Amino acid sequence: MQKSIFIFIVLFSAFLANAQEDVVIQIIKGRVVDEANNPVAFTNIGLEGTYYGTASDSKGDFELKISAGMSTRRIYFSAVGFKNRTFPVTELFNKDFNLIKLESQSYDIGDVDINAQSMVLYRILRTASDNVSRNFIAGPFNLNCRYESEKTVDEKNYTIKSNVRIYDRSGYTTPSIENAFKGRTYSFSNVEKNLKSYLLSDGLTNMDEMLELDLARSVAGLLNPVLVDRFVLSQEEDAEINGIDVWVIGFNLANPGLEGSGDFYASRFEGKIYIDKNNYEIRKIEGWVKSPKQNRSGRGLAIGPENNNFLENVAYDFNVNYNTNGLEFISLHKTYRKEGQQVNETSRLVVNNISTATVVPVDSREYFIGE
């Protein structure tokens, strides 16, 4: 009995120690300026030896929360055209506003500026990925949606309209590819379509493919901290979404494959991601993918050597919008050739509302809308 009590005390003490390390003890605020006190925009700010950090906004202002476990580290400021500054993070504690002055520096190598800018963009992406679980809603919940699909095969047009209920067991609290797949199920109701068919291929939906584009839910590809360094990033002109200032980061990845794009045979993946400057909330993702072929049952599946029934010359673009809860809208436009016919396909998923009070579980994924 005494041994059990001792073990409990040790484990509880360890839990308290870890919890205390995560407690925010300081919120550092300030502005980064040059020698003439002009603001230095998009300064890369971080704690040495970690992926934790932020970037100054277009006015040079920044805010960074410091936990107890990070209070002994050094903080660095790095900006294009300026010398780096590092000092103990505690020097910025207990001040209402910190003014960080950077000294100008000339570079002999032409591409240093590009590399320095990329460091800032990588930092913004990592911070946005880290903040997904804080910024978006936890589960369980239902997404009550409207689904529409239009397909043109040569000159024949096919349409499907339906209500969709998506059940998410854990929401954005534990984002990962595995959790997103296992944690989300869906069912269709009130289906309207202009095609009567008993063929499996005619009744297949592309809901899985669309939900995989919710990269915030799976923190995959561009939002995976392990993979982001493989992408080539570029700073696009800042924008506004619903009155909110956002960073716009362009990205591209040659030969991304399954790991980089979620498409097994992808040969190109590029696009833009829009991130809220205030809280690093992901607001929008636009992407374009090119793939020489795809398994007709899903872009993430391989094609067996004996399988001759697959999609060819595939090109598609997508648009994913988010609000303060999470997913708001997905659109997917795809063109390809199948069995010698040219196919043009557009699908949309619009979230009408999110239900958290009365949640209706869905047992499985309804892959097929048949007769």
C-alpha positions, 0 to 999 in steps of 0.5 A: 500500500505504501509503495502504491502511495509513493508511486502515485506521489511521484507520478503526480509530482511529475504531472504537476512539473510538466503542467507548470512548464506549460503555464504561460508566465509572460506575454512579451509585446514590442516592436522591431525597428531599424536604426532610424526607428522605422518598423522592420516588418516580418522579422523572424522571432524565436526561442533558440533550440525550439520551433516556437516563435512568431514574426513581426507584422507589417508595422514591426509589432509582435507578441509572444507567449512564454511558458515557464519551461521556456523562460531560461532560453535565449530569444533571437530576432532575424530580418532581411538586411539586418544583423541578428540579435539574441539575448536571454528572453528574461530581459524582455520580461516585466516590460509593457512594451519592448523596442528591439532595434536592429542594425543594418547589414550588407550581404555579399551573396545575392541569395541571402535575402531570399533565404532569410525571408524563407526562414520567416515564412517557415516560422509562420507556417510552423506556428500556424500548424502548432496553433490549429488545436487552439484556434479551431473547435474541439469535438465531438460535433456535427458539420451539417453541409450541402454537397453538390457535384457536376460532371461532364463526360464528353458532352453528357452532364451529370449532377448530384445534390445532397445534404451531408452530415459529418460526424467528427469525434475529436475535432481539431484537438488532435490533428493528424492524418490518421485521426482525421480519417478515423475520427470523421464519418459521414452520411448523405440524405435528400439526394437529388441526381439526374442519373439512375444507375446501379453501377458502383463507378456512377454512384461513388462520391469523392467526399474522402478526397475533399475532406483530405483537403482540410489540411488543418484537420490532418496537419499534412503536407505543407502544415507538417513541420517535418515536411515544410522545409521541402517546400519552396515558399514565397512572400505574396502581397498581404491581403484581407479576408472579411476585414482580417489582415492575413499573410499570403504565402505562396508554396510549390513542391516538385515531385511531391508524391503521397507524403507532400500532397496526399496524391500518390502519383502527384508530379507538381503541387503549388498554391497559396495559404492565407494566415491570420496575422493576429492569432496565426489562424489558417483562413484559406488554402488554394492549391493546384496539383498535376498527376499523370494518373490516379486510382479511380477509388482515391488519389492516395491509393496506388495502382496495381500492375494488373489494373488498367482502369484508372484516371489519366492526365489528371489536373485539379485545383482546390479551395478550402476556407475556414472560419473561427470554428474550422472548416467552412467550404471546400471546392474541387475542380478536376479534369482527367481522361477515363477509358478514352473519355475526357471528364470535367468534374466540379464538387463543392461542400458548404458547411451550413452549421456546426452542432455541438449541443445535440450531436448525432453519431454517424457509424460509417462513411457512405462511399456510394450513392446508389439506387 
